[in-house]
Amino acid sequence: MPRRLTKAPELYTLASHTSFVDGLVRGIRERFGDDPLTLSDVLILLPNRRAVRSLRDAFLRASGGKSLILPRIEPIGDVDEDDLFLSGNLMQTTWETELAPPIPPFMRQMLLMDIINRWSHKSEGSVPEIAQCTILARALGQFLDHVQTERLTFKDLGNLVPSEYANHWQKTLDFLRILTEHWPDILAPTGFSDAAIRRNILLDGLRDQWMENPQDHPIIAAGSTGSIPATADLLEVISRLPQGMVVLPGLDLAMDEVSWSAIDDTHPQATMKHLLSVIGAGRDVVKSWIDEDVPEHRRARNYLLREVMRPAQTTDQWRFLDLDLTAATKGFSRIEAPGPREEAGIIALMLREALETDGKTAALVTPDRQLARRVAGEMKRWDILIDDSAGTPLFNTSAGIFLRLTAQMIGEGTAPVPLLSVLKHPLCTGGQEVGHFRKMTRLLEEYILRGPRPGAGCTGISTAIEMALTKRKSSKNSLKNPASNISAITDLQNLKDWWQTTSALIIPFEQIMAQKDTSFEALLIGHIDMAERLCASHDKSGAERLWQGDAGEEAAKFIEDLHQAALYLPRLKSENYPALLDVFMGGITVRPKYGQHPRLNIWGPLEARLQHADMVILAGLNEGAWPPEPAADPWMSRPMRKDFGLPSLEQKIGLSAHDFLQAASAPQVVLTRSEKMDGTPTVKSRWLSRLDAVAPDISLQDPPSWLAWYRMLDLPLEKKDILPPRPTPPVTSRPRKLSVTGIQKWMQDPYSIYARYILKFTVLDPLDADPGAADKGTIIHDVLDDFMGKYSDQLPGDPAAELIGIGRKKFENYMDRPTVWAFWWPRFVHVAEWFVEQEKTRRPYSKTAATEIEGRMAFDLPGGEFILTAKADRIDLLENGGYSIIDYKTGQSPTVRKIYAGYAPQLPLEGLMAEAGNFAGLKAGTVSDLSYWQLKGGEDVAKITAFNLAARNKMDVAEVIKASFDGLIRLVTKFDLEQTPYLNNPRPDNLGYGEYDHLARTREWQGNDLSRVKTEDANDDKGGKRS
C-alpha cells in the first residue's frame, strides 16, 4: 500500500471577485518568474479542456502577446463534464494502456435498453415503448455512473429494506439487483469497461503513483472543487507533495464558523467544505493565492453576496448587517423584463453598448439555451455573430433537422407536411439542379399535396399525379380555357416524370420501413443512404453536402457511433425508428470550434467557470431555470438514495449556486429575468428573493431606459395612417365574364374579384386538409344529383335506402377521417330521410327538369359584352308550367331580408337566365319559385327558404328577378368606369372575413380615420343594392 505523505497541505484560494485564470497566471509568475525553463517544469491540472484554453489565453494576455513557453497544462475531468477523461500523458507506467477502453455511450445505452425491455415483458404492468426504454436506459446509465463515481458497491443494495418503500420502488429494487448481478457478465464480452470505474482507476493509480514516488517539480491543481471522490483524493495527495499546491475557486474565508457548520448541499461552498474534510484541513490553513488591493465596493459586494447565500439556520443575523449598500451595488444592477423577447432584446442592447468602450469584454451567462438563441438572433440586427459556447442541440441544426425530417417523412407514409418539409429543406436537391428541384417541388405542392391527403407512400403520390393528369385530360374545362388546361397537363406530365426519378431515392428506405420488424442497423443504413441521395446536387455528392461544417461533422460522428452500437439493439418495430432516432439525437450537442467574436461571449454556467469578462449578464434568473429544478431519479427515491449513500439531488443546486456566485462577482454585473413565460407569471430565482430579503430597502432595478430603448429600436420614426387599397385597373383588364356566385362576391367584396380575376391570385387549399365544408357540400350535391338523375320520373321502392346507398359510395373515400364518420355521415342519413319525404310530397305537382345544369347569358353594354354564367343545382317544372329553382345549401343560406335587399342575387339571376331560356336544353319559361334548401342534418334536419311570398314581402318572384337584373346592369356599368375602385370588403356586416384581406393588409388601415373613405365610397355606390 502506498505510504502516506506527511507534509502539511498547501492550500490556496482565489477570491470570487478575481478573474480566476488571470489571477492564477499572476501567482505562477510571482512564484516562478518568466524563465522558460522554470515554467516548462510546472504541471498545472485544471477541471476541463475549456479551462485549459482559458488559461493559455490568460498567459498570452499577461505576456502582452509575446511568444513564451507555457507550463504543462492538463485537464483531469469534472463532475458535470459529459466526457469523463484523464490524460494518459500523466501516467508513467504502462498499466493504463492495459485497461479496457471505456464503453461507447450508445453501446451501453442499447445494452441497457435490451435489459429493460426484457425485464418489462416479464414483469407485471404495461410494457414501455422502445423510445421510453431508451430514455430509461439513459437515466439508468447515469445512475450507474453516479454509483460508480461515488465508489459505492451494488452489493449494498441488499442493505435496503424493500418493505420500507412503496410497492413500485420495491419492484425497481428487484430490477436493480438483477441488473447489477448480470451487468459485469453482459459487459465482459464487449471488451469494454465502465467509463466511471475506468476513470476512478486512473485517478487512483495516479494518486498512488505520486504517493509512492512524490514528484520533485511543481504541480498545481487549480479550479476544481473535488466533487468527484477520486478527484478529491488526488487533490489531497497533490496538496501534500513537496511542490504541490491546490488552488480553490472562491473559497469563502470570511464566513463565520456557525454558518460554516450549517452549510447544506444547496450552498455554494458545500463541495469545497467536503473537499477540505477529505484533505483533513480547515479554512485556517488556506491562504490567498495572490495579494491584491481590493476596492471597497468589491469588498462590499462580496459581503452582500455572502449574506445572500447565508445558510437558512443563521439568517437571523441579517438583522445585524453592517453593509454599505451604495458601495455593494456599484456596478451591480437588475432588470426584470415583461417577457423573454424583451429580456433578450435588452441583453443584446447591453452587449452592443459594451462594444462602444475600447477593449471592454462582455458575456451573457445563462442556463436557458432558448434565451441564448434569442439574444444571438437579436445581435444579428447589428451584423454581430455570437456563438453559444454551451452549444446547439444537434437536433436543432440543419443536418440534424434533415435527418429527423427524413425519418419522420417515411414514418408518416410521406404525408404532405413531412414530405414538403424534406423537399423544401435547403439540403434537399435530389441530385438535381437546385432551381429545377425547387420548381418541381412547388408544382407537387400546388397540384397534389394541397387539399385532401393522397394515398400513403410514394405509390400513393404517383397515383394521385396520374389521377390529376387523367382528370385534366378529360375535363370540361379543356374547352372553356384550353390554354390554361394545356399548361396544367404539361406541368403534371413533367411532375410525373420528376416524381418517378425523385421517389426512386425514397422507395428503398420506404420498403425497409414497411417491414413489421427489422434490425436497427438496417433501418439506420437505409435511412442514411436515402438522406445522402436526397442531399446530392447536380455537382456535389450527398455526403459532401450533408456532413459539412461543425454540425455536419458532429452528425456524421453521431451516426458512426450509433452504427457501431446498432448490433447490440434487438429487432424492433419499424414504426418506432423515427422516435428512437430523436431520443438518441437528443443528448448530442454541437459546440463551435472557434468563437465568432473576440469581445462578446454567450456561456452556459458550466462554460463560464474560470472565465472572465468585464461585464457579465446573468440571465434567466427564474426558479426552475436557475437554479434548475433537480430532476427526479426514476431508479431511486430520495430516501432510497440517502440510505444507499448517494449524494442528494440538491448537490447540483449547490454547484449551480457556486457558478452564480463566481459570475456575480465580476466587475460589472447585470441580473435579468422575465416576469412572464408564455403568458404565465414566473417565480424569481431564490437568490433574487434572498437579495430582496437581505436588502429590502434598496432597489437594484435599473431605470426603465433599457426597455424603452429596446422598444424604440423597432418604432417607426413617424406613424402614418394609410389609405385602404383602391385599385383602379384599366377597363380592358377588368373581367367581362362572371358566374352568379361571382356577382354576389363582387357586390360584397370587389377587391376579391380584383385579386382573383385581374391579379390572377387563387386561394390555395390547406396542406393535408381534412375534408371541409366545401367538400361536404360537394359530396352531398353529387349524391343528390346522382339520385335525381336516376329517379327523376319515379322513386324506387325504398328511396331512402337507395339514397343512403349512393351516399355511402360517395363518402367511402373520406370515411377514414373521424370528422366524416362521426359527424357528417349520421347527419347525411338524417338529410336523406328528410329529402325523400320532401320528394314524396313534391312529386304530385312537380317534375325535375334538370340537375347541375349550366347556363350562359350575354349582355351588350356600353363597356362591351358581359357574360353571366351559372350552374343551377336543380330546376323543377311545376304543374302550372312554371319553373322552381332550388339551391342546396349545406352551410348557412341567405336570409329573406338579404335576398330582397339585393345582397344575395344568385337565385334571382338564375331565374333571369331560366326565363330567357339561357340554360342548356331548357326552354324559356316563367319562374314561379326560388328556394334554398338548407340541409343541416342536426336537430333541425333541414329548412326551406322560399321567395314566392308576395304578400309578406310586397314583391313577387318576377319583381325580385327584375330588381336583380337592374342591379347587375348598374354594377357592371359602374365598374366599366375606370375611376371606380375595387374596394376591400366595403360592407363587413355583409361578409365578415374576406379571403384576400391579408393581401389588402386590412389590419394596417382598418379603424383609422382614412378608412372612412372606403365606407363613404361604399355608401355612395348602390350598384347592386336596391334602396
N, C-alpha and C positions, 0 to 999 in steps of 0.2 A: 504493500500500500504506500502511495507517495507520502513523503514526510510533510508535515505541516510547517508553513512559513511562520516565523515568529516576529518578523518586523511589523511595527505598528502600521496600520493602513494609512496611505497617503491619499486623502480625500479633499477635493476642491469643489467649488460651485461657481457658476456664472449667474449673476442676478438676472431676473426676468427682463429688466429694462435694458440689458446689454445685448447687442447683436451677438448671438452665440458663436457663430463661425468667426466673425471679426475679432471678438474677444479671445477666442481660442488661439487664433493666429498671433495676436499681440502677446499673449502669455508664453507661447512657444518661442517667439523671437526674443522675448525678455530673458528666457532661460537658456536658450541655445544659440542666440545670435543669428547672424545671416551666413555663417560659414557653411558652404555647400556640403562639405564632408561631414560636418556635425549633424546637419539637418537630415542628410540621407541615411543616417544611422537611427533616426527616430521612427518608430512604428506608431501610427495613430489608428485606433479602431473606432469606427462610427456605426450608428444603428443601421444605415441603409445606403443604397447607392446614390440616392438624391443628396444625402448629407455629404457624401464623398465629393460630388460635383460642386456643391456649395462651398466646401472648404477649399477646394482648388481655386475657385473664383476669388475667395477671400485672400488667399496667398497672393494672387495676381494683383488684387487691389492694393494690398499692403506694400507690394514692391514697386508700385507706380507703373505697372505694366511692363517692367523689365523681366527678362528671362531669368529663371532661377531653378535650382534643383530642389524638388519637393521632397518632403519626408515620404515614407511609405504610408499610404492611406488605404485601409481595407475595411469593407463592410462586414458586420457579423450577424445581421438579421435582427428583427424586432417583432414584437407580438402581433402587430397589425399588418405586417407585410404579407402579401399574397404568396410571394416566393420566399420560402424559408431556406436560407443558404448560409454557408460558411466557406470562405475562400480556401481552397486546398493549398494555396501558397503559404499558409501559416504552418502547415504540418511538415515536420521534419522527418517523419517516418513513412514507411510505405504501407502501413496497415490501413490508412484511409482509402487507398485505392482498392483494397480487398473487400470493402463494404459493398453490399448490393446497392445498385443505384436506386434513387427514390422512385416509387411507383408513379407513373403519369396520372394526373388528377382524373382524366376521363376514364382511364382503365379502372381505377379504384371505384369511381362512381358507378360504372357499369357492373362491376362485380357485386357491389353493394345493392344495386337495383335488382339484380337477379336474386339475391338472398331475400330481400324484402318481398319481392313478387312471389317467390315460392312459399315463404312463410305466411303471407296473407291468404294464399289459396288454401293452406292447411288449417288456418285458424278460423274461428267463427267471425261473422260480421262481413261487411261489404269489402270487395276487393278493389283497391285503388286503381285508377287508370295509370297507364305507363308513364305519363307526364308527371303525375303525382308521385309515383315511385321514384322518378328522377330527382324531384325536389327533396323528398325524404332522404334519398341516398346522399345528396349533397349535405344536408343537415347532419346525417349520420357520420359522414366523413369529417365534418367539422367537430362533431362530438368526440370522435376517435382522436383527432388532433389535440383537442383540449385535454383529454385524459392522459395521452402520452406526453404532452408538453409539461403537464403538472407532475409527471413521473408517478402517476397512480397505476395500480395494477387492477386488472379486471377481476382478479380473484376477490377483491374487496366487495364486489357486487353481492357476494354471499353474506356479507355483514348487514345488508339492507333487508329489513324485515318486511316482506310483501304485505302482511296483514295491516301494517300501519298506513298503507296508502290506498287510494281509490282503486276500484277493480281494473280500470283501463291501464293504470300505471303498473299494476301487478303483471298484466299481460306484456307490457313493454319491458319490464324487468326480465321476464322469461325469455323474450326475444333477445335481449342484450346478452344474457348468459349463453344462449345458443350461439350467437354471433361470435362472441369472444372466445368460445371454446374452439370454434372451427376456423376462425379467421386466419390464424397462422398457417393452417394446412391449405387454405384457399390461396394464400399469398405465395407460399413457397414455390409452387411450380412455375410461377411467372418470372422468377429470377429477380424480383424487385423487393424493396423494403419500404416500410412506412417512413414517410419523409420526416415526421416529427421525431421518431425514435432515432433515425439516422443523424439528424441534427444534434440531438442530445448526446449521442455517442461521440460526434466530432467535437462538440464543445467540451464534454467531459474529458476527452482524450487530450485536447489542448491544455485544459486546466491541469490534468495530471502531469503532462509533459513539463509544463513550466514549474510545477511544484517540485518535481524531481530534479530538473535542471533549470534553475532560475536564470532568466536572460540577463545579460550584463549591459544591455543597451536600453535606452529609454522606450517605454511602452506607455502610451496614453490612451485610455478608453474614455471617450467623451460622448455626451449626449444621450446615453442610454439610461433608462430608469430601472433596468433589471426586472422587467415584468415577466420575462421567461425565467423559470428557476435555474436552468442550466447556464443562462447568461449571467444571472446574479452570482452563481458560484464562481464563474470565470472572473467577474469583476472583483470578487473578494480576493482571489489569488493575485490579480494584476495590482490591486492596491497594496499588496504586501511584497511585491517584487522589489529588488534592490533599487531599480529606477522606474518602478511602476507608479502610475498616477491615474486616478479616476476623477473625471470632471463631470459633475451632475448639472443638469439643466434646471436652474431656477429653484434650488432648494431654499426653503424659507428659514433663514437662521434667526429671524426676529420674532417668530411666533412664540407665545407664552407656552410653558410646559403643560398647563392644564388643557389648553386647546390641542396641543400636540398629542396628548394622550387620548383625546376624544375623537381623533380623526377616524372616519369610516371610509368604506370603499368608494364613496362618491366624491371624496375630497381630492383636489389636485395633487396633494403631497402624499397620498396613500401609498403609491407604488415605491416612492423613494424612502418612505418610512420603513417599509418592509425590506428594501434593499439594505438599509443601514443595519437592520436587525440581523440579516444574513451575514453581513460583514463583521458584525459584532462591534459596532461603533455608534457613538451618539453624535448629535449635531455639534457638540462642543469641539470635536476634533476636525470638523470640516472648515477649511479655510477658503477665502476668496481667491479665485484664480488670478485675478489682476487687481491692482489698486487703482481706483479711479475716483475722481471727484464727482459725486452725483449731485446734480442741481436740486434745489429744494423742492421744485414742483414734481420732479421724478420720484423723490423720496415720499412726497405726499401721495402721489398716485399709487406707489407700492403699498402704502399704508391702507389706502382706500380699498384696493383690490384684496388685500389680505383680510380686511374686515368683511368684505362681501362674501368671501369663501370661508368665513369662520364656522367651525362645527356647530351644529344646532344646539348642543348641550351648553355652549358658552355664549350664546347670542345675547344673554342678559348684559354682557359687557358693552353692548352697543350704547347703553345709556351713559357710559362714561367716556365716550370718544373725545379725543382732543385732536381734531382734524381741521387743517386749513383747507376748506373745501374749494376756495378760489384757486389755490395752488394745485390741489389734487386734480382739478378738472381742466387745467390748462392743456390745450391740445387734445381734449377728450370730449367728444360730442356724441349726440344721439339723435337719430331721426326715425320717426315712425311714419311710414308711408301708408296711404289708403289701401294699396294692393300691391301685388308682385310686379305689375307692369311699371307702376310709379317708382317702386323701390329700385328696380333695375335701371330705370332712366336716371334717377338721382345719382346712383352709384356711377353710372357711365359718365355723367356730367362732372362728378368729382374727380374721376380718373383723368378725364380730358383736361380739367383745370390744373391738375398736378403737372402736366407737361409744360405748362407756361413758366414753371420755375426750372432754370437750367440745372440738369443733373439730378433733379428730385425723382425718387422712385416711389412707386405706389403699388399696392397689391390688394386684391379682393380675396378674403378668406371666408369660405362658406362650405358647409356640407351639402347645400341644396344645389344639385347639379343643374336643375331646370333654371334656377335663378342665374347660375353662372352662364348658361347658354343665352339667357335673355340679355345679360349685360354684354356679352361678346357680340350679340346681334345689334344692340344699341350703339356700340362703338363703331360699327361699320358706317354709321351716318357721317363720321369724320374720316372714313377710309383708314381706320386703325384696326388692325387684326391682332387679336389676342387669343392665344391657345389656353384652354383649360388644362392645366398640368395634371389635374386629377384624372384626366382622360375622358373619352367619349365611349359610351357603351357600343360595342361592335354592332348590335342590332339597330343602332341609330345612324350608322354610317352608310354611305352609298352601297358599298359591297354587301354589307350585312342586310340591308333592306332588300336588295335584289335577291339574295339567297332565300330570305324568308318569303318574299312575294312569290317566287317561282314555285316553292314547295306548297304554299297556300293555294296557288292557282290550280295545281293538279289535284290537291286535296279537295277542292270545292268543285271539281268537274268542269274546269275552265268557265266558270260563271263569269258574266260580263265584267263585274267590278274588279276582281283579282286579275282577270286576263288583261284588261286595259291597263291596270296598274303596272303589269310587267311590260307590256308592249310600249307604253309611254315612258318607261324608266329611261333615263339618259344612257345607261349602259347597254340597252337592248337595241340591236340593229340587225340581228338575224343574218349576218354575213352579207348584208346588202348596203348600198349607198344610203346614208342617213336620210337624206331628203325623200327618197323614194319610199323608204320604210315608214317614215312618219306619215306620208301622204296615204299609203295603203291602210295604215292603222286608223286614220281618220275616216276613211271610207267604210272600214269594217264597223266602226262605231256608229256611223250615220245610218247605214243600211241594215245592219244585223243586230247590234248589241243594244240599241235603244228601243224601248218598248218591252214586250214580254220576253222572258228569257228563252233563248234557243235550247235545243236538246243538249244533254250533257256531253262533255268531251269534245275533242277535235272533230269527231264524226258528226256530232250534233250541229256544230257550226257549219260544216261543209253542207249538211242537209239544208240548213236554213238559207245558205247562199244560193243553193240550187233552186229552192222553192221561190226565193225572191226573184231569181232570174226568170224562172218559168212564168211567174205571175206578171212580171213586166212585159214579157213577150206576148202574153195573151190578154193584156189589159185593154179595156175600152179607151183608156187614156191615150193609147198609142195613136188613135185617130184624132183626139181633141188637141193634143200637144205633142206632135211627133218628134220635134227636136229635143224636147226635154226627155222623152221616153228613150230615144236612141242614145242619148248621153248616159242615162241611168243603166241601160243594158250594157253599154261599153264599160262603165265603171264596175258593174257586177261581174262581167266576164274577166276583167283584169283582176278583180278581187278574188275570184275563184282560183285563177292560176297562182296568184300570190299566196293565198292561204294554203294551197296544196304544197308549195315549197316551204312555207313557214311551219306548218303543222308537222311536217316531216321531222323537224328538230325537236318537237314536243312529244310526239307519239311514243317513242321508245320508253321514256320515263312514265308516260301515262299507262302503258301496258304493264310496267313493273308495279305501279301503284294499284292497278286493277286486281292484282292477286290478293287473295284474302289475307294471307300472311306470308312474310318473306323475311330475309335477313336484313338487319340494319345496314350491313356493308353494301348489299346490292342496291338498296334504296339510296344510300349516300353516293355511290359511284354513278348510278343512273341520274341522280339529281345534278351532280356537278358536271357531268357530261352535257346535259341539257343546258345548264346555265352557261357554260363556256361557249356552246354553239350559238345560243341566243345573243351572247355578248360580242361575237365576232362581227367585224365590219368588213367592208369591201377590201380594205388594205391592211387590217391587223387581225391577229388571232384573238379568240375569246379569252385565252389565258393572259395575253398581254394586257387586255383592257380590264378584265375583272380583278386581277391580283396586283394592280399598280397602286403606288402610294402607300402611306403608312397604314391606312385602313385595309387596303388590299393585301398587303404583306401579312397583317395580323389575321385577316380572314383566311389566307392560304395556310398559315400556321395552325389556325383553329381546325380547319378541315383535315389537315395532315394528322394532327393529334387525335382527332375524332376517328379517322380512318384506322389508325394504328390500334385503337382501343375497340373498334367495332366488333371484332371477333368474340369479345367477351360478353356481348349482349345477345340474349336468346332471340329467336324469331319473334316478330311482333306483327300486330295488325297494321297493314299499310296505312290505314286512315289515321293512325296515331303519329306518323312520321313528322308532319309539319309542327305539331305541338311539341314533340320531343326535340326537334331542332331548335325551336325557340327557347326551350328551357336550357339546353346545353349552351347556346349562344349568350344567354342572359348573364353568365358570370365572366364574360370576356370584355376587357377594356382596352381601347386603343389610346396609347399615350404618345403625344408628339415627341419626336426625337430631339427637336430643337425648338426653343421658344421663338415666337414671331416678333416680339417687341422687347427692346433692350431695357426699358424702364418700367413697363407695366406687366403685371402678372395676375393670373387667377389661380389660386391654390385651394385645394381641399385642406381640412385641418391636418391631415397626415402629411401632405406635401409641404405645409407651412412650417413644420417642425425644423428648428435650427436655421430657418431662413430669415432674411432681413429686408425691410423696406422702410423708407422714411415715413410713409403714410400707409396705414393698414385699415381697411374697411372690413369689419366683422359683420357679416350679413346673414339674414335668415334666422335671426335670434328669436325663434318661436319654440315653445315647448313641443317636444316630439321630433323637432328637426335638429336643434342644437341646444341642449344635448339631445341625442337621438333616444327614442323610446327603446329600452332593452328588448330585443327580440325574444319571443317565447321559445323555450327549448322543447321541441316535440318529443325528446327522448327522456328527459328527466324534469320533474317539477322542482321548484326552488328548495323545498325541504329535502328532496332526494339528493340534489346537488350538494347541499350542505352536509348531509350525512355521509356522502361518498367522498367528500374532500375537495370538490371542485370549487374554484373561486366563484363568488356571486356574480350574477349578471350585471350588477351595478358597477363592477370594476371598470367597465368601458366608459361609464359616466365620469368616473374619476380621471381616466386618461383624457377624455374629451374636455373636462374642466381644466386640466393642465395645459392642453392646447390653447384653450380660450385665454387662460391667464397669461401665457407667454406672448400671444399675439396682442393682447390688450395692453401690454407694457411697452409697445412701440412708441417712438417719439410723438407721432400724431395718430390718433385712433378715432374712428367713427363707428358707432354701433347702429345698425339698422334692422328694422323688422317691418313686416306687413301686418296691418291691423285686421285685414280680411284675406282669406284664401278661398278662391272660387265662391265668393259671396258669403262665406261662413266666417264669423268672428274667430280670431285666433287667440291663443293664450301666450303671453310673452314668456320668454325663457326665464327659468328660475333665477338665473344670475341677474337679469334685469330687475326682477321682483325684489331680489336681495339688495340690489343697488338702491332701489327706491326706499327700502326699509332702513338701510344704513344712513342714507342722506335724504330724508323726506322733504327737507326744506329747500332742496336745490333741484333745479331742472336742468338736465343735460340737453334738453330739446333745443336744437338749433332754431333760430327764427325760420319761418316758413319760406325763406327765399329760395332754397334749393328746389322745393316742389314747384314753386311759382315759376322759377327759371326753366325747369324742365317742361312744364306745360306751355310756356311761351315758345319753345322750340318749334312746335307744330301749329302755332296760331298764325292765321294769315295776317299780313300787315294791315290789310283793310278788308272789312267784311262788306260784301256787296250782295244785295238781293238780285236774283237772276230772274229773267222772264221765263215763263213756260215756253216750251218749243212751239213755234208757229211756222212749220214748213209750208212753203207755197211753191211746189214744183210746177214746171210748165204744164199747160193743159194737155199737151201731146203726150206727156208721161203719165197722165192720170188714167186709172183703169176705165175701160169702156165696156166691161163685162163683169157682172157680179151675180151671185146667187141670191135668193130671197133672204137666206140667213146672213149673207154678206151685207145686204142692205140694212138689216137690223143692226149689225155690228157697226156699220158706217154711221148710223144715227147715234148710237151710244158712244162710240169711241173712234172718231175719224182717224186718229193717229195710228191705230192698229191697221187700218186699210193702207195708210201711207207706208208703214213698215213692212206689211205683208206683200203688197202688190207693186209698190214703187221701188222700195229698197230691196225687195225680194228676200226678206228675212223670214224664215219659218221657225215656228216654235218646235224645239226638239222634245221628243219623248224622254222621260227619265230612263236612266240606265237600269236594266234588270227590273223593269217596272212590274209591280203587282197589277193585275187587271184592275182598271179604274172605272169610274162612272161611264166614260165613253165606251169602254169595252163592253160593259154590262148592257148599255143601250144598243150597241151594235148586235150583240148576241140575241137579245130579245127581239129586235127588229127583224133579224134573219129568221128566227123561229116563226114569228107571226107571218112573215112574208111567205115562207115555205108552206105553212098551214093553209093560208088563204089562197095561195096559188093552186094547191092540190084540191082543196074542198071549197072552191068559190061557188059552185052550184048547189051542192048538197053536203050536209055534215055527215061524217061517218057514224057508225053505230055507237061508239064510245068516244065522242070527240075529245073529252078531257084527257083520256088515256093516250089518244093519238097525239095530241098537242104536247103532252108531257114527254112522250117518246121522242118526238122531234127535238124537244128541248134537251133531252139527255144526250143526244148525239152532238148537238152544238156546244154543250157545256163540257163534254168529256175531256177536251184538251186543257181545260182550266181546273179540273177537279182536284189537282194536286195542291192547289192553293187553299189554305184554310178559310180565307175570307169567302171564297166561292162556295165551297160545300157547306160551310156553317151558316152563311147568311144569304147569299144570292140564290142558291138552289131552293131552299124552303120557300123563299118569297116568290120565286118564279112559279112554283107549284100553286101557290095561292092565286097568283095572277092568271095562270092558265085556267083554273077552275072558274074564276070570275069572268074571264074573256069568253069562255064557252057559253056561259049563261047569257052574256050580252048578245052573242051571235044568235042564240036560240030566240031571243026577243026581237032582234032586228030582221032576221031573215024573212018574215012575212011581208015586210014593207020595203025592203032594200035588197040590192044585189051588188056585190063587189064588182066594180068595173075594171079596176087596175090597182096594183100594189107596186111600190117602189118605181113609180113611173116618172120619167124625165120630161121636162118641158123647157121651151126656149121662146122668148118673146123679144122682138126688136122694136126700138122707138127711134124715130127720126127727130133729133133735137138740134137746136142751133149749134151746139158744140160738136155735133156729129152723131153717128148711130150709137145707141147704147143698148146692150143686150142683157136681158134679165133671164136667169136660168133657175130651175127648181127641180127638186126630186121629192115628189109627194109620197108619204108613207102609204096612203090608201085613199082611193076615191070610190065611193059607193053611188050607185044610181038608185034614187028613191022612186017609189011608186007614182009620185006626182010628176016624174020626168026630170026633176031637179037633181043636182049633184050634192053629195055630202062629202066634204073633205075632212079627213081625220089625220091628226098628227099624234103619234105615240110619244109620250114623254116618260122616261124612267127617272128623270130628275124633277126639278121644280118647273111647273108650267106657268106661263104668264098669267097675271091676274086679269079679270074683266076690265078693271079700270085702265090698266096699261094698254090693252089692245084697243079699247075705244078711244084712248088718248093718242094713239098712233105710235107708241113706243115699241110695239111688237107686231110688225106688219107681215110676218111670214105667211100666216094662213090667208089673210085678205089678198096678198099678192098672188098666192097660188090660186085663189078664187078668181082673180082677174085673168090669169092665164087660162083657167078652165073655161071661163065664159067666152074667151076669144078663140078657143079651140087650139091652144098652143101646147097641149100635152100630146105627145106622140101616140097616135092610134085612138085618140079620144075626140069625138066631135064636140063642137061648141054647144054649150047649154047653160041654163040658169043654175046658179049655185044657191041652194036653199039652206045649207047648214055648214057652218065651220065649227069644228070642235077639237079640243085637246083631250086625249085620254091619258091621264097621269097614272101610270102603273107602278104603284109603290110596293105592294106585297106585304106590308106590315099590318098593323091593326086596322087601319083604313086601307083596304086592299087596293082600291083604285078610285079615281074621281074623274068625272067627265065635266069639262068646262065648255059649254056650247054658246054660240053667239047668234042665236036667232030669236032672242027675247026682246022684240022691238018695244013692247010696252014698258019694260023695265028700263031699257037703255035709250029709248027715244030715237033709236037708229036701227034700221033693219040691216040684213046682211048686204044688200045691194049698196046701201049708203056707206057701210063700212068699207066695202071694196072700192067704191068711188073715192072715198076720202083717202085711202091708202095710195091709190093711183095718183091723185093730185099731189100728195106728199112726196111720192117718189119723183115726180117731174120737178117739183120745186127743189128737192135735194140735189138731183143731178145738175139742174140748171145753175143752182148756187155754186157748186163745185166746178162748173165749167168756167167760172170767173177765176182768173189766175190769182187775184188778191185774196181769195177765200183760203184760209189756212186749215190744215188738218190738226185740229186741237186734240190734246190728250185727255180723254175721259172728262169731257166738259160737264157732265152731269153725274157725279159719283153716286148719287142716290139711286140712279137707274142701273148702274153697272157694278159699282164697288171696285174690286181689283181688276186691272187690265193686264193682259198677257205681256204687253210691251211697256209697262210702267217703268221698269228698270232702264230700258233704253231711253225713255223720255226723262230719266233722272228725276222722277216725280218728287221724291223726298227732299230734294235740294231746293225746290221752289214752292212746294205745297204749303199753304198757310201764310206766305209772306204777302206784303202789300201788292207786289206786282202780279201775283197770281189772280188778283181780282179782274185783271184784263181778260183772262180766259172766261171767267164767269159772265162778264158783260157781253163778250162775243157770243157765248152760248145762248144767252137770253135774247140777243138780237136776232139769232138765226133760228127761225121756226121752220126750217126746211122740211123736216119730216114729221113735225108735230102739229096737230090741229089745235087752234086756240079755242 
